[in-house]
């Protein structure tokens, strides 16, 4: 592999042409004044790609997603959406521009039914509800017969399905997923990854943070390994899975249950 050193990006594939859907350019960001979690971090996602982000705890993976979604202050660098500067734009504006985000925890309204949760996903654009409900229940058929069940009574895996479905209700061009397999049983983890793949195949550019590193790299088109707030390694999922440096430094301690 020729791209196993920091700052070296893989050669673009034929699909990686034109303006990137998401282009994170040397972003520095953090939660507290003077304390940076991301340090000149970069990431590029092209139309229709499934991008995986892995790395040790505290590497800045979730912070990167939250920076894209306007939830963490970007202090340096910029974030572009199809060439438009969206740096530090508020989340509601990003949703209207076609960006969806599914956080790892607290990602459903527990007192509302599944259907009400999905309807909340179309708060900004309520027209076309029936069509979008049909779309998301084709991807998550388990929800179709349970639309009147309260979300608070669901298991962790079921809540994750509701959260991803709600994010899809607005028909996003880009979906940001923070640890979709976190806390799930091995069987439910496999189901979660299959659903992510189906969402991506439906035409949604997907950027996924995952602690289950091997499984993430198995399904993604390209991956980024973050370390200390920087993109230390990047390449196709297969390249990273087989790179001795990545295996030795990261895969030896990440995703061991695969």
Buried (B, 14 or more C-beta within 10 A) or exposed (E): BEBBEEEEEBEEEEEBEEEBBBBBBBBBBBEEEEEBBBBBBBBBBBBBBBBBBBBBEEBBBBBBBBBBBBBBBBBBBBBBBBEEEBBBBEEEEBBEBBBBBBBBEEBBBEEBBBBBBBBEBBEEBEEEBEEBBEBBBEBBEEBEEBBEBBBEEBEBBBBBBBBBBBBBBBBBBBBBBBBBBBBBEEEBBEBBBEBBBEBBEBEBBBBBBBBBBBBBBBBBBBBBBBBBBBBBBBBBBBBBBBBEBBEEBBBEEBBEEB
